[in-house]
Amino acid sequence: MEAQTEEQQKIPPIEKTLAELHSSIDGISTEEVQKRLEKYGQNAIQEKKVSPMMRFLHYFWGPIPWMIEVAAVLSAVVGRWSDLIIISLLLLFNAGIGFWQEFKASNALEALKSQLALKARALRDAQWQEVLAAQLVPGDIIRIRLGDIIPADVQLLEGDYLSVDQSALTGESLPVSKKAGEIAYSGTIAKQGEMVAVVTATGMNTFFGRTAGLVQKAGAISHFQKAVLRIGDYLIYIALGLVAVLITVELFRGQPFLTLLQFALILTVASIPVAMPAVLSVTMALGAMKLSRMKAIVTRLESIEEMAGVEILCSDKTGTLTQNKLAMGALQPVHGIDAKDCLRAAALASKAEDQDSIDLAILGAVKDPQLLSGWQQQKFVPFDPVSKRTEATVTDPGGKSWTMTKGAPQVILGLCSMEASPLETVQGQIAALAGKGYRTLGVARRPEQGAWEFLGIIPLSDPPREDSRATIAQAQEHGIEVKMVTGDNVAIAKEIAGQLGLGTAIVAADTVFAKDADSAHLNDRTREQIEGADGFAQVFPEHKYAIVKALQQNGHLVAMTGDGVNDAPALKQADVGIAVSGATDAARAASALVLSAPGLSVIISAIEEARRIFERMNSYAIYRIVETIRIMFFVVLAMLVFDFYPITAIMIILLAFFNDVPIMAIATDNTWLDPKPVRWDMHRVLTVSTVLGLIGVVETFGMLLIARDYFHLDIAHIQTLIFLKLAVAGHLTLFIARTRKPLLQKPYPSAALLWSAIVTKALATLFVVYPMGLVASITWLQAGTVWVYCVVWIFIEDWAKLRVYHHLELSTPRHRDFLDRLNQPLMGPTSSR
């Protein structure tokens, strides 16, 4: 307590703070803001920037660049200058491609960050206006309300109180209550209340800025990225194992060690997925940019994988399934109360500046400006999820003080003393209106020295969005179950759910969750009840968290929508937390996806795009495994069987060059949209890849025998022919791996992928016919034979791919016959005993 007192003593009085900042309760001017921005800089934490040159040089450091660099040195040692030049060019090419793709990806992410920039409400030029938080300066007067992330260090000026969660800075588990004159820190979250404050420090001068290094959060690697990295490790182990066998055998055969080592290094480099980091980042970043054009902003790229696998979407009702355009219906005043008095009380218990939809609907219903003439609002307590009401202290034209309140009918009725008969009448009105889909508010007033008086019921309607029913049907076709989550009562929820085709198995949250239940250890019956429900009504924020947790415990990937500060735990817990349009800063910070447009269709479109992104990554993984098996196994086996290099080191390097250029275009490929949620299936990927890779090995051996026994070529010309075969077959294999459907069926490859493959393979063909002395040249007839041979084999590979998929999906005739027999009854329908 003494420490707190000392801390309070250090806080200067409000008047002194305003004087030192050359500000006032009326704020500062726009002109003054510009001067202070020049003096203090932007209200942002300075990030450590890496110069473009250092970023470029980074690509020459690491295991893979080291292997290429060693290969270049060995080329110089053995005097193979042409190899040295081409290896050096490959090294520069890989660095350039990686640098450029990272540059584009980082630019894309910066563009997304700018869309998520925090906003603040500042009093400038004597008017409240929304400004970027980064543009705040010391002396700015700002308004802080429920759900805001406090954008700078501030001293609170006026308002009743502000409950602040500052656990991110201090580790305190409970919110701290702040009053006028006290300090609130940048980066903390307003949990309750509303106050006006003056900005005292910005940017690196804030408490958050000074301790920024302590609150940085490390990004987690997604399941999909981990799987692809495991594939990369697996390919490296295969390559190193085969190279070890090759070196051992060839050394016994008397091959020069340096030449053999150079070849082995280059072969290993060609087999390792060098382009994998760039392909990953580009595919994710381009996908995120496409989602942003759909008004869905991804805050964490790795969340795209979880989005592709979402099975259950717990959707907020208001603004997502409904229009969020509240309109006030006919007032229902109690007997003896004038409708104008009821409307006046409700309007006085509202505040236009907060832009609350309920407040705006009520204020919009005040058509006669004389209704509020002479009435003054002295104090206002905004709505919060705990009290479920707003309250205002006002004075009438005669100077008499009143307290007006509006909120959930059961809460307002609880404040008032009513006889049984009028109470039953009011409760009947509420039930009747709820059955018609109306949301209701109770209104009450209290004189300064008196008791609460119930005035009446205000019906508010929020009809379903026009696209909601069709979008829900679309989601169900995609294997996504939509569960409605709302704070409204069961009757309203059932009415809306029925209109949307969601099903009417709506349960009240408080009947499912016991008050003392531990959401982390729900029993089986409760979890089954949650899983079987079509939606949940009368939901409090803590219920949302428990719903998500229960569905996850049952093995589902869950998406949850939310907009309030109290939704943040559920949004964080969900596999994909979705902050809907108009969400608070705290909700957006906790979410993986932030919507900038209302409605459910945006979410479904985002999930569809995530599945397409996932398919591109899946295609790339299969292709890389196939290529490693095809090249490594063929080269090593050919050397062991025929005792000569089937391709040269320079050809392997050129092969990597011709393959790496088009593979980048996979990020733009057209993909099949999986009708069901997708998850990483390592067994399927490895099975398909192994089959296609081994077929490629057999295919390449066939080409080698044709070159030797039909064309009667010497070793140098055989190497050239094999190089062209591997180059042409490589991207034909990519066209096989990119879809689970037959090769010639839709979706066809994107123009970028198709033309990049055609151009690079055309260049490879020209290179082997007109090699300029780098390799032995072959004739156009021999080159044409390679093309025809590869095209024929691609249809064989396509047939094999389809058979493997059918086998894995148990859809071959043999599997279907067996399953049909299992489903037959043991005794026919006419059998009897």
C-alpha positions in Angstrom: 0.0 0.0 0.0 2.9 2.4 0.8 4.4 1.7 -2.6 1.1 2.5 -4.3 0.9 5.8 -2.3 4.5 6.7 -3.3 3.6 6.0 -6.9 0.5 8.1 -6.7 2.5 11.0 -5.3 4.7 11.0 -8.3 1.7 11.6 -10.6 1.3 15.3 -11.2 -2.1 17.0 -10.9 -4.2 17.1 -14.1 -3.9 20.9 -14.4 -0.1 20.7 -14.2 0.1 17.9 -16.8 -2.1 19.9 -19.2 0.0 23.0 -18.7 3.3 21.1 -19.2 1.9 19.6 -22.4 0.5 23.0 -23.6 -2.9 21.4 -24.0 -6.4 21.8 -22.6 -9.5 19.8 -22.1 -10.6 21.1 -25.5 -7.7 19.3 -27.3 -5.2 20.7 -29.7 -5.3 21.9 -33.3 -4.4 19.9 -36.4 -1.6 22.4 -37.1 -0.2 21.8 -33.7 -0.4 18.0 -34.2 1.9 18.3 -37.3 4.5 20.3 -35.3 4.5 17.8 -32.5 4.8 14.9 -35.0 8.0 16.4 -36.3 9.3 16.9 -32.8 8.3 13.5 -31.2 7.9 11.3 -34.2 5.2 8.7 -34.9 3.5 6.9 -32.0 5.0 3.5 -32.9 7.6 1.1 -31.6 10.7 1.3 -33.6 11.4 -1.9 -35.4 14.9 -3.1 -36.1 15.3 -2.7 -39.8 17.7 -4.9 -41.8 19.3 -3.2 -44.8 18.5 -4.7 -48.2 22.2 -5.5 -48.7 22.3 -7.5 -45.5 19.2 -9.3 -46.4 20.7 -10.2 -49.8 24.0 -11.4 -48.2 22.0 -13.6 -45.8 21.2 -15.9 -48.7 24.9 -16.8 -49.0 25.0 -18.0 -45.4 23.6 -21.4 -44.3 24.0 -25.1 -44.9 22.6 -25.1 -48.5 24.6 -22.0 -49.7 27.7 -23.5 -48.0 27.3 -26.7 -50.0 27.0 -24.8 -53.3 30.0 -22.6 -52.3 32.1 -25.7 -51.5 31.1 -27.1 -54.9 32.3 -23.9 -56.6 35.7 -24.0 -54.8 36.2 -27.6 -55.8 35.4 -26.7 -59.4 38.2 -24.1 -59.2 40.6 -26.6 -57.6 40.1 -29.3 -60.3 40.2 -26.6 -63.0 36.6 -26.9 -64.3 36.1 -23.2 -65.0 32.8 -23.6 -66.9 31.4 -25.5 -63.9 32.7 -22.7 -61.6 30.9 -20.0 -63.7 27.6 -21.8 -63.8 27.7 -22.8 -60.1 28.4 -19.2 -59.2 25.5 -18.0 -61.4 23.2 -20.6 -59.7 24.3 -19.3 -56.3 23.5 -15.7 -57.4 20.3 -16.8 -59.0 19.0 -18.6 -55.9 20.0 -15.6 -53.7 18.3 -13.2 -56.1 15.1 -15.2 -56.3 14.9 -15.7 -52.6 15.6 -12.0 -51.9 13.0 -10.8 -54.4 10.3 -13.2 -53.1 11.0 -12.3 -49.5 10.9 -8.6 -50.5 7.5 -9.1 -52.2 6.1 -11.2 -49.3 7.3 -8.6 -46.7 5.7 -5.8 -48.8 2.4 -7.8 -48.9 2.5 -8.3 -45.1 3.2 -4.6 -44.6 0.2 -3.8 -46.7 -1.9 -6.1 -44.5 -0.5 -4.5 -41.3 -1.5 -1.1 -42.5 -5.1 -2.3 -42.8 -5.0 -3.5 -39.2 -3.6 -0.2 -37.9 -5.1 0.8 -34.5 -7.4 3.8 -34.5 -8.2 6.3 -31.8 -10.8 8.9 -31.1 -9.1 12.3 -30.6 -10.4 15.8 -29.9 -8.9 18.1 -32.5 -10.0 21.5 -33.7 -12.8 21.2 -31.0 -14.3 18.1 -32.8 -14.1 14.4 -32.0 -12.6 12.5 -34.9 -11.1 9.1 -35.6 -7.4 9.2 -36.3 -4.6 6.6 -36.7 -3.1 5.7 -33.3 0.3 6.2 -34.9 -0.5 9.9 -35.5 -1.2 10.7 -31.8 1.1 13.2 -30.1 1.6 14.3 -26.5 -1.2 16.7 -25.5 -3.9 15.0 -27.6 -7.2 14.5 -25.8 -8.6 11.0 -26.5 -11.6 9.0 -25.5 -11.0 5.4 -24.2 -13.9 2.9 -23.9 -14.6 -0.7 -23.4 -12.5 -3.0 -25.7 -9.9 -0.4 -26.7 -6.2 -1.1 -26.6 -4.9 2.1 -25.0 -2.8 3.6 -27.8 -0.3 5.7 -25.7 0.6 6.5 -22.1 -2.2 8.7 -20.9 -3.4 10.5 -17.8 -7.1 10.1 -17.2 -9.0 13.3 -17.1 -12.8 12.7 -16.6 -15.2 9.9 -16.3 -16.2 7.5 -13.5 -13.7 4.8 -13.8 -11.7 2.6 -16.2 -11.0 -1.1 -15.6 -7.7 -1.9 -17.3 -6.1 -5.2 -18.0 -2.3 -4.6 -17.8 -1.2 -8.2 -17.5 0.9 -8.0 -20.7 3.1 -5.4 -19.0 3.0 -6.1 -15.3 1.9 -9.7 -15.0 -1.1 -8.8 -12.9 -3.9 -11.4 -13.5 -6.8 -9.1 -12.5 -7.8 -5.9 -14.1 -6.9 -2.7 -12.3 -9.4 0.1 -11.7 -8.3 3.6 -12.7 -9.8 6.9 -11.7 -9.4 10.5 -13.0 -5.8 11.7 -12.4 -4.2 8.3 -12.7 -2.0 6.9 -15.4 -2.9 4.2 -17.9 -0.2 2.6 -20.1 0.1 2.0 -23.8 -0.7 -1.5 -24.9 -3.1 -2.3 -22.0 -6.7 -3.1 -22.6 -9.8 -1.3 -21.4 -12.0 -4.0 -19.9 -14.9 -1.8 -18.5 -15.8 1.8 -18.3 -15.2 4.9 -20.4 -13.0 7.9 -19.8 -11.4 10.9 -21.4 -7.6 11.2 -21.2 -4.6 13.3 -22.3 -1.7 11.7 -24.1 1.5 12.1 -22.0 4.0 9.9 -24.0 4.1 8.2 -27.4 6.2 5.7 -29.2 9.5 4.7 -27.6 8.9 7.1 -24.8 6.0 5.1 -23.4 6.3 2.4 -20.7 5.5 -0.2 -23.4 8.1 1.3 -25.7 10.8 1.1 -23.0 10.0 -2.5 -22.2 9.1 -3.6 -25.8 11.8 -6.3 -25.7 10.0 -8.0 -22.8 6.7 -8.3 -24.5 7.6 -9.5 -27.9 5.8 -12.8 -28.8 7.5 -15.4 -30.8 5.5 -16.7 -33.8 4.6 -20.4 -33.7 5.2 -22.6 -36.8 2.0 -24.1 -38.1 1.3 -27.8 -38.4 1.6 -27.6 -42.2 4.9 -25.8 -42.1 6.2 -28.4 -39.7 5.1 -31.1 -42.0 6.8 -29.6 -45.0 9.9 -29.0 -43.0 9.9 -32.6 -42.0 9.6 -33.5 -45.7 12.6 -31.3 -46.3 14.6 -33.1 -43.6 13.4 -36.5 -45.0 14.7 -35.6 -48.5 18.0 -34.4 -47.1 18.5 -37.8 -45.3 17.6 -39.7 -48.4 20.1 -37.6 -50.5 22.9 -37.9 -48.0 22.3 -41.7 -47.6 22.5 -42.3 -51.3 25.5 -40.0 -51.8 27.3 -41.9 -49.0 26.7 -45.2 -50.9 27.7 -43.6 -54.2 31.0 -42.2 -52.8 31.9 -45.5 -51.1 31.4 -47.6 -54.3 33.0 -45.1 -56.7 36.1 -44.7 -54.5 36.6 -48.4 -54.6 36.3 -48.2 -58.4 39.1 -45.6 -58.5 37.2 -42.4 -59.2 39.2 -39.2 -58.3 38.1 -38.1 -54.8 37.8 -34.3 -55.5 35.8 -34.9 -58.7 33.5 -37.4 -57.0 33.0 -35.0 -54.0 32.1 -32.1 -56.3 29.6 -34.2 -58.1 28.1 -35.6 -54.9 27.8 -32.1 -53.4 26.0 -30.8 -56.5 23.7 -33.8 -56.6 22.8 -33.3 -53.0 22.1 -29.6 -53.6 19.9 -30.4 -56.5 17.9 -32.9 -54.4 17.3 -30.6 -51.5 14.2 -28.3 -51.7 16.2 -25.1 -52.0 13.2 -23.1 -53.1 10.9 -24.4 -50.3 11.1 -21.3 -48.0 10.5 -18.9 -50.9 7.6 -21.0 -52.2 6.1 -21.2 -48.7 6.3 -17.5 -48.1 5.1 -16.4 -51.5 2.2 -18.8 -51.6 1.0 -17.7 -48.1 1.6 -14.0 -48.8 -0.2 -14.0 -52.2 -3.1 -16.0 -50.6 -3.3 -13.5 -47.7 -3.4 -10.6 -50.2 -6.2 -12.3 -52.1 -8.1 -12.7 -48.8 -7.6 -9.1 -48.0 -9.3 -8.2 -51.3 -12.2 -10.3 -50.0 -12.3 -8.0 -46.9 -10.7 -10.7 -44.7 -7.3 -9.8 -43.3 -5.1 -12.6 -42.0 -3.1 -11.5 -38.9 -1.0 -14.7 -38.8 -0.1 -16.4 -42.1 0.3 -19.8 -40.5 -3.5 -19.7 -39.5 -4.3 -20.3 -43.2 -3.7 -24.0 -42.6 -6.2 -24.2 -39.7 -8.7 -22.2 -41.7 -8.6 -24.8 -44.5 -9.4 -27.6 -42.0 -12.3 -25.8 -40.1 -15.2 -28.2 -39.5 -17.4 -26.1 -37.2 -18.0 -22.4 -37.4 -19.5 -20.8 -34.3 -21.0 -17.7 -35.7 -22.1 -14.5 -33.9 -25.7 -13.6 -34.8 -25.7 -9.8 -34.8 -24.1 -8.3 -37.9 -22.8 -11.6 -39.1 -26.1 -13.5 -39.7 -28.3 -10.5 -39.4 -28.1 -7.0 -40.8 -27.0 -5.2 -37.6 -29.3 -2.4 -38.6 -31.6 -2.1 -35.6 -34.9 -0.4 -36.1 -37.2 0.5 -33.2 -40.7 -1.0 -33.2 -43.8 0.3 -31.6 -43.2 1.3 -27.9 -44.9 -0.8 -25.3 -45.3 1.6 -22.3 -46.8 0.2 -19.1 -50.3 1.4 -18.0 -50.3 5.0 -17.0 -47.0 6.0 -18.7 -47.0 8.1 -21.8 -45.0 6.7 -24.8 -43.1 10.0 -25.0 -41.9 9.7 -21.5 -40.6 6.2 -22.2 -38.8 7.3 -25.4 -37.3 10.3 -23.6 -35.9 8.2 -20.8 -34.4 5.7 -23.3 -32.9 8.5 -25.4 -31.3 10.2 -22.4 -29.8 6.8 -21.4 -28.0 6.7 -24.8 -24.9 8.5 -26.1 -24.5 9.2 -29.8 -20.7 9.6 -29.5 -20.2 5.9 -28.7 -21.7 4.9 -32.0 -23.6 2.0 -30.3 -26.2 0.5 -32.7 -28.9 0.3 -30.0 -28.3 3.9 -28.9 -28.3 5.1 -32.5 -31.6 3.3 -33.2 -33.3 4.9 -30.2 -31.9 8.3 -30.9 -33.0 7.9 -34.5 -36.5 7.3 -33.3 -36.7 10.8 -31.7 -38.4 12.7 -34.5 -39.4 15.7 -32.4 -36.4 17.7 -31.2 -38.5 19.3 -28.5 -38.7 16.0 -26.7 -35.3 16.4 -25.2 -35.3 20.2 -25.1 -34.0 21.5 -21.7 -32.8 18.0 -20.5 -29.1 17.8 -19.8 -27.0 14.6 -19.5 -24.6 15.0 -16.6 -23.1 11.6 -16.3 -23.2 8.5 -18.4 -22.3 4.9 -17.6 -21.9 2.8 -20.8 -23.2 -0.7 -21.4 -21.0 -3.6 -20.2 -21.7 -7.4 -20.5 -21.9 -7.8 -16.7 -24.5 -5.1 -15.7 -26.2 -5.5 -19.1 -27.5 -1.9 -19.0 -26.6 1.8 -19.6 -27.3 4.5 -17.0 -27.3 8.3 -17.2 -27.8 11.0 -14.6 -29.7 13.9 -16.1 -31.4 17.2 -15.2 -34.8 18.2 -16.4 -35.7 21.8 -17.6 -36.6 22.7 -14.0 -33.1 21.6 -12.7 -34.4 18.4 -11.0 -32.1 15.4 -11.1 -33.1 12.0 -12.5 -31.4 8.7 -13.3 -32.5 7.0 -16.5 -31.5 3.4 -17.5 -32.2 1.0 -20.3 -31.0 -2.6 -20.8 -31.9 -6.3 -20.7 -35.6 -6.4 -19.5 -34.9 -9.0 -16.8 -32.2 -6.7 -15.4 -34.4 -3.5 -15.5 -37.3 -5.4 -14.0 -35.1 -6.5 -11.2 -34.4 -2.9 -10.3 -38.1 -2.1 -10.0 -40.8 -3.1 -7.6 -43.9 -4.2 -9.6 -47.1 -5.9 -8.6 -47.7 -9.4 -9.8 -50.3 -8.6 -12.4 -48.4 -5.8 -14.3 -45.3 -7.9 -14.1 -47.0 -10.8 -15.7 -48.3 -8.5 -18.5 -44.8 -7.1 -19.2 -43.3 -10.6 -19.2 -46.0 -11.7 -21.6 -45.2 -8.8 -23.9 -41.5 -9.7 -23.9 -42.3 -13.3 -24.7 -44.7 -12.4 -27.5 -42.2 -10.0 -29.1 -39.4 -12.5 -28.8 -41.5 -15.1 -30.6 -41.7 -12.6 -33.5 -37.9 -12.2 -33.6 -37.8 -8.9 -31.7 -35.1 -8.0 -29.2 -36.5 -6.1 -26.3 -35.1 -3.5 -23.9 -36.6 -2.4 -20.6 -36.6 1.3 -19.7 -36.8 2.8 -16.1 -36.3 6.1 -14.4 -35.6 7.2 -10.8 -35.9 10.6 -9.2 -33.0 11.8 -7.1 -34.6 10.7 -3.9 -36.9 8.0 -5.1 -37.3 4.4 -6.2 -37.0 3.0 -9.7 -40.1 3.2 -11.9 -40.5 0.8 -14.8 -41.6 2.7 -17.9 -42.0 0.1 -20.7 -40.6 -2.1 -23.3 -38.7 -1.0 -26.5 -38.8 -3.6 -29.3 -35.9 -3.7 -31.6 -35.6 -5.9 -34.7 -32.5 -7.0 -36.6 -33.6 -9.0 -39.6 -31.4 -11.7 -41.2 -29.0 -10.6 -44.0 -30.3 -11.4 -47.5 -27.3 -13.6 -48.2 -27.1 -15.5 -44.9 -29.4 -18.4 -45.8 -27.7 -19.1 -49.1 -24.2 -18.7 -47.5 -25.1 -21.2 -44.7 -26.3 -23.7 -47.3 -23.0 -23.2 -49.2 -21.0 -23.7 -45.9 -22.8 -27.0 -45.3 -22.0 -28.1 -48.8 -18.4 -27.5 -48.0 -18.6 -29.8 -44.9 -18.8 -26.9 -42.4 -21.3 -27.0 -39.7 -22.6 -23.5 -38.7 -23.7 -23.1 -35.0 -25.3 -19.7 -34.1 -24.0 -18.1 -30.9 -26.0 -15.2 -29.5 -26.7 -13.4 -26.3 -30.4 -13.1 -27.1 -33.0 -15.4 -25.5 -33.9 -18.8 -26.9 -37.1 -17.6 -28.5 -35.4 -15.0 -30.7 -32.6 -17.4 -31.5 -35.0 -20.1 -32.7 -36.9 -17.6 -34.8 -33.8 -16.4 -36.6 -32.3 -19.9 -36.9 -35.5 -21.1 -38.5 -35.4 -18.3 -41.0 -31.8 -19.2 -41.9 -32.3 -22.9 -42.2 -29.9 -23.7 -39.3 -32.1 -26.0 -37.4 -33.9 -25.1 -34.2 -32.1 -27.2 -31.7 -31.1 -24.0 -29.8 -30.0 -24.5 -26.2 -29.6 -21.9 -23.5 -26.0 -21.7 -22.5 -26.7 -21.5 -18.7 -28.6 -24.9 -18.9 -25.6 -26.6 -20.5 -22.8 -25.1 -18.3 -23.0 -25.4 -14.5 -21.9 -22.3 -12.8 -19.0 -24.0 -11.1 -18.1 -26.2 -14.1 -14.5 -26.3 -15.3 -14.6 -25.6 -19.0 -11.3 -27.5 -19.5 -12.7 -30.7 -18.0 -16.3 -31.0 -19.2 -17.9 -34.4 -19.0 -18.8 -36.5 -22.0 -22.5 -35.8 -21.8 -22.0 -32.0 -21.8 -19.6 -32.2 -24.8 -22.1 -34.4 -26.7 -24.9 -31.9 -25.9 -22.7 -29.0 -27.2 -21.7 -30.9 -30.4 -25.4 -31.8 -31.1 -26.8 -28.3 -30.7 -27.6 -26.1 -33.7 -26.9 -23.0 -31.7 -26.6 -21.4 -28.3 -28.7 -18.6 -26.8 -28.2 -16.4 -23.7 -24.5 -16.7 -24.1 -22.0 -14.9 -21.9 -18.4 -14.5 -23.0 -17.1 -17.3 -20.7 -19.6 -19.6 -22.4 -18.0 -19.0 -25.8 -14.7 -20.1 -24.5 -16.2 -23.3 -23.0 -18.1 -24.1 -26.3 -14.9 -23.8 -28.3 -13.0 -25.9 -25.8 -15.6 -28.6 -25.7 -15.8 -28.9 -29.5 -12.0 -29.1 -29.7 -11.9 -31.8 -27.1 -14.2 -33.8 -29.4 -11.5 -33.5 -32.1 -12.9 -30.7 -34.3 -11.1 -27.7 -35.8 -13.3 -24.7 -34.7 -13.7 -21.2 -35.9 -15.3 -18.6 -33.6 -16.5 -15.1 -34.4 -16.6 -12.3 -31.9 -16.3 -8.5 -31.6 -16.0 -7.6 -27.9 -13.1 -7.5 -25.4 -14.7 -10.3 -23.5 -14.7 -12.5 -26.6 -10.9 -12.4 -26.8 -10.3 -15.6 -24.7 -12.6 -17.6 -27.0 -11.1 -16.0 -30.2 -7.6 -16.9 -28.9 -8.6 -20.5 -28.0 -10.3 -21.2 -31.3 -8.3 -22.7 -34.1 -9.4 -19.7 -36.2 -10.5 -16.7 -34.2 -12.5 -14.3 -36.4 -13.0 -10.7 -35.4 -16.1 -9.5 -37.3 -16.5 -6.1 -38.8 -16.5 -3.3 -36.2 -14.8 -5.5 -33.6 -12.9 -3.9 -30.7 -9.1 -3.6 -30.8 -8.7 -6.3 -28.2 -10.9 -8.8 -30.3 -8.9 -8.0 -33.4 -5.6 -8.5 -31.6 -6.7 -12.0 -30.4 -7.9 -13.1 -33.8 -6.3 -14.9 -36.7 -8.7 -13.3 -39.2 -10.1 -9.8 -39.1 -13.1 -9.0 -41.3 -13.6 -5.5 -42.7 -17.0 -6.3 -44.2 -20.1 -7.7 -42.5 -21.7 -11.0 -43.2 -20.9 -14.7 -43.1 -20.1 -14.9 -46.9 -16.7 -13.3 -46.2 -15.8 -16.1 -43.8 -16.9 -18.9 -46.2 -14.9 -17.2 -49.1 -11.9 -17.0 -46.8 -12.2 -20.7 -45.9 -12.5 -21.6 -49.6 -9.4 -19.6 -50.5 -7.5 -21.2 -47.6 -8.3 -24.7 -49.0 -7.0 -23.6 -52.4 -3.8 -22.3 -50.7 -3.5 -25.6 -48.9 -3.8 -27.6 -52.2 -1.0 -25.6 -53.7 1.3 -26.4 -50.8 0.2 -30.0 -51.0 1.0 -30.1 -54.7 4.5 -28.6 -54.1 5.3 -31.1 -51.4 4.4 -34.1 -53.6 6.3 -32.6 -56.5 9.5 -32.1 -54.5 9.5 -35.7 -53.1 8.9 -37.1 -56.6 11.8 -35.0 -58.0 14.2 -36.1 -55.3 13.4 -39.8 -55.7 13.5 -39.6 -59.5 16.9 -37.8 -59.7 18.7 -39.3 -56.7 17.7 -42.9 -57.2 18.3 -42.8 -60.9 21.7 -41.1 -60.8 23.0 -43.3 -58.0 21.6 -46.6 -59.5 22.8 -45.7 -63.0 26.3 -45.1 -61.7 26.4 -48.3 -59.7 25.0 -50.4 -62.7 26.7 -48.8 -65.7 29.7 -47.2 -64.0 29.5 -43.8 -65.6 28.0 -40.5 -64.8 24.5 -40.5 -66.4 24.5 -36.6 -66.2 27.3 -34.2 -65.4 27.6 -31.8 -62.5 26.9 -28.9 -64.8 23.7 -30.5 -66.1 22.5 -31.0 -62.5 23.0 -27.4 -61.8 21.2 -26.3 -65.0 18.4 -28.8 -64.1 17.9 -27.0 -60.8 17.8 -23.7 -62.6 15.2 -24.8 -65.1 13.1 -26.3 -62.3 13.3 -23.5 -59.7 11.9 -20.8 -62.0 8.5 -22.3 -62.8 8.0 -23.8 -59.4 7.5 -20.2 -58.0 4.4 -19.9 -60.2 2.7 -22.6 -58.2 1.6 -19.8 -55.8 -0.8 -18.6 -58.6 -2.0 -22.0 -59.7 -5.7 -22.8 -60.2 -6.7 -25.5 -57.7 -9.5 -27.9 -57.1 -11.7 -26.8 -54.2 -12.0 -29.8 -51.8 -15.6 -30.2 -50.8 -14.6 -31.2 -47.2 -12.3 -29.6 -44.7 -8.6 -30.5 -45.4 -5.9 -31.7 -43.1 -2.4 -32.7 -43.6 -2.3 -36.4 -44.7 1.4 -37.4 -44.7 0.6 -41.1 -45.5 -1.2 -40.1 -48.7 1.5 -37.6 -49.8 4.3 -40.0 -49.2 2.5 -42.9 -51.0 1.6 -40.9 -54.1 5.1 -39.3 -54.2 6.9 -42.6 -53.8 4.8 -44.3 -56.6 5.3 -41.4 -59.0 9.0 -41.1 -58.1 9.7 -44.8 -58.7 7.8 -44.7 -62.0 10.0 -41.8 -63.0 13.2 -43.8 -62.2 12.0 -46.7 -64.4 11.0 -44.2 -67.1 14.5 -42.6 -67.1 16.3 -45.9 -67.2 14.1 -46.7 -70.3 15.3 -43.5 -71.9 19.0 -44.3 -71.1 18.6 -47.7 -72.8 17.0 -46.1 -75.9 19.9 -43.6 -76.1 22.5 -46.4 -75.8 21.0 -49.2 -77.7 18.7 -47.5 -80.3 20.5 -44.2 -81.0 23.9 -45.8 -80.2 25.1 -42.6 -78.6 28.4 -42.3 -76.7 28.4 -41.3 -73.0 28.6 -37.5 -73.6 25.5 -37.6 -75.9 23.7 -40.0 -73.5 24.2 -37.4 -70.7 22.7 -34.7 -72.9 19.7 -36.8 -73.8 19.1 -37.8 -70.1 19.4 -34.1 -69.1 16.7 -33.1 -71.5 14.5 -36.0 -70.4 14.8 -35.0 -66.7 14.1 -31.4 -67.6 11.0 -32.1 -69.7 9.5 -34.8 -67.4 10.0 -32.6 -64.3 7.2 -30.2 -65.0 5.0 -32.7 -66.7 5.2 -34.4 -63.3 4.2 -31.2 -61.7 1.1 -31.0 -63.8 0.3 -34.6 -62.6 1.0 -33.8 -58.9 -1.1 -30.6 -58.8 -4.5 -32.3 -59.0 -6.1 -35.5 -57.7 -8.2 -35.5 -60.9 -7.2 -36.8 -64.4 -4.6 -34.6 -66.1 -6.8 -33.2 -68.8 -9.7 -32.3 -66.5 -10.3 -29.0 -64.8 -8.9 -27.1 -63.0 -6.4 -26.4 -65.7 -3.0 -24.9 -64.7 -2.8 -21.1 -64.3 -1.4 -19.2 -67.2 1.7 -18.2 -65.2 2.5 -21.9 -64.2 1.8 -23.2 -67.7 3.8 -20.6 -69.6 6.7 -20.6 -67.2 7.0 -24.4 -67.7 6.7 -24.2 -71.5 9.3 -21.4 -71.8 11.9 -23.1 -69.5 11.5 -26.4 -71.3 11.8 -24.8 -74.7 15.0 -23.1 -73.5 16.3 -26.5 -72.2 15.5 -28.0 -75.6 17.3 -25.2 -77.5 20.2 -25.6 -75.1 20.8 -29.3 -75.9 20.5 -28.7 -79.7 22.6 -25.6 -79.7 24.8 -26.0 -76.5 27.6 -23.6 -77.5 30.2 -26.1 -76.4 28.9 -26.5 -72.9 27.6 -30.0 -73.5 27.5 -32.5 -76.4 24.7 -31.5 -78.8 21.9 -33.8 -80.0 19.7 -33.6 -83.1 16.2 -32.3 -83.3 15.0 -35.9 -84.0 16.5 -37.1 -80.8 15.1 -34.1 -78.9 11.7 -34.7 -80.4 11.9 -38.4 -79.4 12.5 -37.3 -75.8 9.4 -35.1 -75.8 7.2 -37.8 -77.3 8.6 -40.4 -74.8 7.9 -38.1 -71.9 4.4 -37.2 -73.0 3.5 -40.9 -73.4 4.8 -41.7 -69.9 3.0 -38.8 -68.3 -0.3 -40.5 -69.1 1.0 -43.7 -67.5 1.9 -41.7 -64.4 -1.5 -40.1 -64.4 -3.2 -43.5 -64.5 -1.0 -44.7 -61.7 -1.7 -41.6 -59.6 -5.5 -42.1 -60.0 -5.2 -45.8 -59.0 -3.2 -44.8 -55.9 -5.8 -42.2 -54.9 -8.7 -44.6 -55.5 -6.9 -47.2 -53.4 -6.3 -44.7 -50.5 -9.9 -43.6 -50.7 -11.2 -47.2 -50.8 -13.1 -46.4 -54.0 -11.7 -49.1 -56.4 -14.2 -51.8 -57.6 -12.6 -54.4 -55.3 -13.1 -52.1 -52.3 -16.6 -51.1 -53.2 -17.6 -54.8 -53.7 -16.1 -55.7 -50.3 -17.9 -52.7 -48.5 -21.2 -53.6 -50.2 -20.9 -57.2 -48.9 -20.2 -55.9 -45.4 -23.3 -53.7 -45.5 -25.6 -56.6 -46.6 -27.9 -58.0 -43.8 -27.0 -61.5 -42.6 -30.5 -62.7 -43.4 -32.7 -61.6 -46.3 -35.9 -59.7 -45.7 -38.0 -62.9 -46.3 -36.0 -65.2 -44.1 -37.7 -66.6 -41.1 -37.2 -69.2 -38.5 
